[in-house]
């Protein structure tokens, strides 16, 4: 599909048909970058997206344990007080 760049203030933009937006899974926020001379538009990713599900799976598999035994520190021995 060919399209034309349109002037938007001091910038230029392109209108994307609704069908392309839906097919690409885009929403209001996207990431734009240049890769090998092409402008690539992808859905914006949220930091830590999927972490809750990954933690749940780790718990189910028993992979949520500490690797090493805790090492007490001077703070634990001398300064820590339960109230």
N, C-alpha and C positions, 0 to 999 in steps of 0.2 A: 504494500500500500504506500503510495506517495502522499506527502503532506507538505505544507509550507510553514516556514517559521513566521510567526506574527510578532509585531513589536508590542512589548509590554513595558512601558516606561523606558528605562535605559537598557532593558534586557530584551531578549527574544524568547519566545516559547512556542509550544506546539500543542494543539488540541488532540486529545486521544479519544477515539470513539468508545462509548460505554462498553461495547462488546470486548474490546481489547483490555480495558481496565478490569473487567470481571474475569476474563480468561487468565490474566496475569496474577489475579488475586491481590490487586492493589486497593488501598484504602486512602484516607485523607493524607496520610504521611508516608513518604517514600524515601528511599536512598537513591541518589544519583551519582554515578561515577563514570569515568572513561576507561574503557578496556580495549586495547589494541585498535584505537581509532574509532571505536563505537561508543555511543552514549548508552549506558545500561541503567535501567530503572528497575528497582526491586522493592518489594514490600519492606517497610521499616521494621527492624527487629527491636524488641524491647530487651533491655539488659535483664539478664537472669530469667528470660522466658523459658519455661519448661523445668526450672529447678525444683519446684514443688513436686512435680510428677517423678522426677529422677530421684529425689529424696525418698518418696514413698516406695518406689521400686527397690531402692537400696535397703530400706528397712525390712521389706518383705523377704529379701534374700539374706538378711543378716549381715549386710555389708556396711552397716552404720556403726561399727565398733571402732574404738581407738586402736591404732596399730601397735602402740607401745604402752606400757604401764605409765601412769602419771609419775613424774619425778617431783617429789616435794622440794620446796624452796625454803629459804630462810624466812620469808614472809609467812609461809604456811606454819612453820614451827614457832615463830616468835611474835608475829604481829596479828595474825588473823584471829578474830573473836566472833563467835556466834552471838547474836543478840536475841 
